[in-house]
Amino acid sequence: MMLELKDVHVYYGKSYILQGVTLGVKTGEVLGMVGRNGVGKTTTLRTIFGLARAKAGTIKFQGQEITRMPAHQIPRLGIGYVPQGRRIFPKLTTMENIMTAVVSGRLDQKLLEEVYDYFPRLEERSRQAGGTLSGGEQQMLAMARAMIANPRLLILDEPTEGLMPLMVETIRKSIQRLNTEKGVTVLLVEQNLDTVLKVCGRVSILEKGVLKYTETVDKLDRTKLLAHLGV
């Protein structure tokens, strides 16, 4: 396993959010995590990345425990994070936004060319302020910012949320390319079931802070999936 969560418990104040989550992400796979709003999907990702703290349980990345590692150190291990809502810096240019994620202190031009190959529009808008980009372009920028650090594991939180169908397809294909061409392992939280079923090899269902069900897409019980999602 590239990433392992074992019996992870997380509280926000007195609210008991994650109630013993155990999850494994295999090296080289795309694992989808789905569930209703408010069940703890984003909290799970934030806990992996050190932005929320586990009260109990362990998190390991490639065998190394990272449960209480400072958040700023985690990207250096090879973990990229695309948060929900993009979270780009609106007053910085596209290029400056990308540069904020350079962990080595020096921009790798080859990696930048790869990013622009995935998202040519960002090269065209390299001097444009992030806040003036369209929603789809901002999502591309959020992904580019994570990609520039050349992660082995990419964590994505609702990357197609609010996007037009054409942009959804662009994001979907970029995830598939990263996985198949560069071997990047992906943990994807996504409400768009069509994207989940087309991109992911396995799907996990989170319900009320507990991981209820994990199965490969080809063996997935669609009735059970829709029942858990309330669709």
Stockholm file with secondary structure:
# STOCKHOLM 1.0

chainA/1-231         MMLELKDVHVYYGKSYILQGVTLGVKTGEVLGMVGRNGVGKTTTLRTIFGLARAKAGTIKFQGQEITRMPAHQIPRLGIGYVPQGRRIFPKLTTMENIMTAVVSGRLDQKLLEEVYDYFPRLEERSRQAGGTLSGGEQQMLAMARAMIANPRLLILDEPTEGLMPLMVETIRKSIQRLNTEKGVTVLLVEQNLDTVLKVCGRVSILEKGVLKYTETVDKLDRTKLLAHLGV
#=GR chainA/1-231 SS CCEEEEEEEEEETTEEEEEEEEEEECTTCEEEEECCTTSSHHHHHHHHTTSSCCSEEEEEETTEECTTCCGGGGGGGTEEEECTTCCCCTTSBHHHHHHTTCSSSSCCHHHHHHHHHHCHHHHHTTTSBGGGSCHHHHHHHHHHHHHTTCCSEEEEESTTTTCCHHHHHHHHHHHHHHHHHHCCEEEEECSCHHHHHHHCSEEEEEETTEEEEEEEGGGCCHHHHHHHHTC
#=GC SS_cons         CCEEEEEEEEEETTEEEEEEEEEEECTTCEEEEECCTTSSHHHHHHHHTTSSCCSEEEEEETTEECTTCCGGGGGGGTEEEECTTCCCCTTSBHHHHHHTTCSSSSCCHHHHHHHHHHCHHHHHTTTSBGGGSCHHHHHHHHHHHHHTTCCSEEEEESTTTTCCHHHHHHHHHHHHHHHHHHCCEEEEECSCHHHHHHHCSEEEEEETTEEEEEEEGGGCCHHHHHHHHTC
//
